[in-house]
């Protein structure tokens, strides 16, 4: 079952990633060019929070690291690094360095930056709270990264609380909106972030592509609701708590990140990464990003 899930994720990406990775829809200004696959040896740093740890940790030294170190002797731990602060925003990580390597201060050492924003996403002044900060990160990577040659940036989109088991926190202004509808609402915000980053990126810098975690959540939710996910009764079955994923959800996200960055079939991933119960069937994520609008 784990291999079937991995192949499904690859079909998800291959239908998009190898045809102008997540090709533009009618909403797009124009299609993005196909993204060049990153080699397994790409020097990469992931700037994020605990939802980035869905693929970046557990089991040690991290699912993506274990996935990338496919052959005995591979040193993925030397090329994949995390710059993580739980709950942190783009602005916080810009102003508060993590332990080394830090995604801002040490960007000159990396060829790829995968970055995300904290959730809930801004409801009111998104430009000041998110867009301007993302543009700053992209400019910095494009001009200072990779020893001055420029670092590619990818935007990792995540998800929000699937439920509140207690009283919603004051900062979650849309807590009353059901999870599936919030994925649609936030999807438009992630796309706006990507549009802004691409419109303002330095001349000659590669486009900012998205790793669409929110789209994967949409597909998982819809297939469970439609009875196309035997063994799973609700979206809560892939969560460990109100927002963090369990082994099943972490495995699916790792497959997605692996496939989008490297454009490789995640069916080749080692069985040790798979969830013990292997409940997710092959169709579950096969179309979750199909037609996703990546835009310059």
C-alpha positions, 0 to 999 in steps of 0.5 A: 500500500505504501508503494501504491501511495508513492506512485499516486503522488508521482502521478500527481506531480508528473501530470503537472511538474513535468508539463510546466510544473503545476501548469497554469490555468485560465487564471494565470497570466502565462504558463511558467516554464518547466522547472528543472529537477533538483539533483538529490545532492542539491544543497537545500535549507527549509525555513519554516515551523512545525508543519515543515517538520511533517517532512523534516523530522520524525524519524531522525534525521528527518523523512526527507533526509532519509528519502534522499539518502537512497544509497548506502554512503549518501550524505543527505544530512550534509545537504539538507538543513532545517531552519525551523522555529515553531509557530514562526512567521516569515517576519519572525524568521527574518529578524530572529536567526535560528541555530546555524545554519540560518536560512537568512544569514547562511543563504550563500551556502545553499542552492535551494530555499524552501520557505513557508508562512505561519498559519492562520494566514493573514486575514486583513493586511496581507501585504504588510504582514506576509507579501512584503516579507516573502518578497524580501526573502526572495530578493535576498535569496536571489541576490545573496544566495549560493555564493552570489549566484542566486538561490532558487526559492520554493513556496511550501503551502500548508494547511490549518486546524482541521478542528479545534478540540477546545476553545479556538485561539484569539488569533484564529479569526476564521475558526468557525469556517469548516476545514475543507472550505478554509483550504479553498480560501487559504489556497487563494492566499497562497497563490497570491503569495506566489504571484507577488514573489514572482512579480517582484523577484530579481531579474534572471532568478528562476520562478518561485514554484509551489509545493502544494501541501494544501492541495494534497489536504484537499484531495485526501479530505475529498477522497475520504468523504467520497468513500475512496479511502478504505480504512480512513473515516475522517480527515482526522485519521491523518492527524496527531492533534488539531493541526499536526500530522500523524505517520500517515499524513507525514508520509504523504507530505514527504512523498509530495515534497520529494516528488516536486523537488526532485521530480522523481517517483516516490515509489522508490522511497524505502519502506521504512518511511511508510506508516506502519498501518499503510492505510492510504490507497493509491487513488487518494492523492493522484490528482490533488495538484492537477491543474494547480496554477503556478504563475510567473 
